[in-house]
Amino acid sequence: MISGRVGVVHCRAEELPAYQEKYCVSSITQGKEDFILHLVGGQLPSNADTEHAALTLEDVYMYFFGRQ
C-alpha cells in the first residue's frame, strides 16, 4: 500500500530545513559527512531512493498520521 512512498535522501546540514518544510520526514540519522532522511508521502523528491528504503513501523505511522 505504501510501497514506493518511502524514500531515503542524503543531504547536507544546510539543506535539512528545506526538506523538513516540504516533505514528511519520519527519521533523521547523522552520517559522517551528511544526514540521512527517511521521507514518507505521495510526492517525494527525484533524488529519493525508494528501492532501497527499508520500511519501518515509524514510516507507516507517519504515512497515515504524520502531516494532518
Secondary structure, 3 states (H helix, E strand, C coil): CCCCCEEEEEECHHHHHHHHHHCEEEEEEECCCCEEEEEECCCCCCCCECCCCCCCHHHHHHHHHCCC
